[in-house]
Amino acid sequence: MNMEKPSNQEEEYFARQEFERRKRLMEEQKQKLKAEEQTHFKELHWMHCPKCGMELVEIAYQGIKIDKCTSCAGIWLDAGELEQVADAKTGFLSGFLKVFKG
């Protein structure tokens, strides 16, 4: 049985292939952990006040659902809700919106 030793080029090729395979696996694991972490944090913080951490309840204001804290009474708006509130009522809120639109 005549077994030839692989050449340096062959060894380098296979080492590179193995490195790339492991690199891909590590990247996939990293992405999976990141997704799991995001899901975990969303579950922990879902409908909790960003100021005091207590529970938020949804209230209707002029047909718009707004989150209000049960403890500190803070009002929290989701993306697009400030624009909806400003469109629903002129005056202070429409002027206030200009500050956030840049």
C-alpha positions in Angstrom: 0.0 0.0 0.0 1.6 3.2 -1.2 0.3 6.2 0.7 1.8 9.5 -0.4 2.0 12.4 1.9 -0.1 15.3 0.8 1.7 18.3 -0.6 2.0 21.6 1.2 -0.6 23.1 -1.2 -3.0 20.3 -0.5 -2.6 20.7 3.3 -3.1 24.4 3.0 -6.2 23.9 0.9 -7.8 21.5 3.4 -6.7 23.7 6.3 -8.4 26.7 4.6 -11.5 24.7 3.9 -11.7 23.5 7.5 -11.2 27.1 8.8 -14.0 28.4 6.5 -16.3 25.7 7.6 -15.7 26.4 11.3 -16.0 30.1 10.6 -19.4 29.6 9.0 -20.6 27.5 11.9 -19.5 30.1 14.4 -21.3 32.8 12.5 -24.5 30.8 12.3 -24.3 30.1 16.1 -23.7 33.8 16.7 -26.7 34.8 14.6 -28.9 32.2 16.4 -27.8 33.4 19.8 -28.5 37.0 18.8 -32.0 36.1 17.6 -32.6 34.2 20.8 -31.3 37.1 22.9 -33.6 39.5 21.1 -36.6 37.3 21.7 -35.6 36.9 25.4 -35.3 40.7 25.9 -38.6 41.3 24.1 -40.3 38.8 26.4 -38.7 40.5 29.5 -39.6 44.0 28.5 -42.9 43.6 26.6 -45.4 46.1 27.9 -43.2 47.3 30.7 -42.4 51.0 31.3 -39.0 52.1 30.1 -38.8 54.6 32.9 -39.8 52.6 36.0 -40.2 49.0 34.7 -43.8 48.6 35.8 -46.6 47.3 33.6 -48.0 49.3 30.8 -51.7 49.2 29.8 -53.1 50.2 26.4 -55.6 53.1 26.4 -57.5 54.5 23.5 -57.0 58.2 22.7 -58.9 59.6 19.8 -58.9 56.1 18.2 -55.2 55.6 18.8 -53.8 53.0 21.1 -51.3 54.5 23.6 -49.4 52.8 26.3 -49.7 54.2 29.9 -47.7 53.1 32.9 -49.7 51.8 35.8 -47.1 53.2 38.3 -45.6 56.5 37.1 -48.4 57.4 34.7 -45.9 57.9 31.8 -47.3 57.9 28.3 -45.4 55.9 25.7 -46.1 56.0 21.9 -45.1 53.4 19.4 -43.6 54.2 16.0 -46.0 56.4 14.1 -48.4 57.1 16.9 -47.0 60.6 17.6 -47.9 61.6 14.0 -51.4 60.1 14.4 -52.0 62.1 17.6 -50.7 65.3 16.0 -52.9 64.8 12.9 -55.9 64.1 15.2 -55.6 67.4 17.0 -54.1 70.8 16.0 -52.2 73.1 18.4 -49.6 72.0 20.9 -49.2 68.5 19.6 -48.7 69.4 15.9 -46.1 72.0 17.0 -44.5 69.5 19.3 -44.2 67.0 16.4 -42.1 69.4 14.5 -39.4 69.0 17.1 -39.1 65.3 16.4 -39.4 65.4 12.6 -36.1 67.4 12.4 
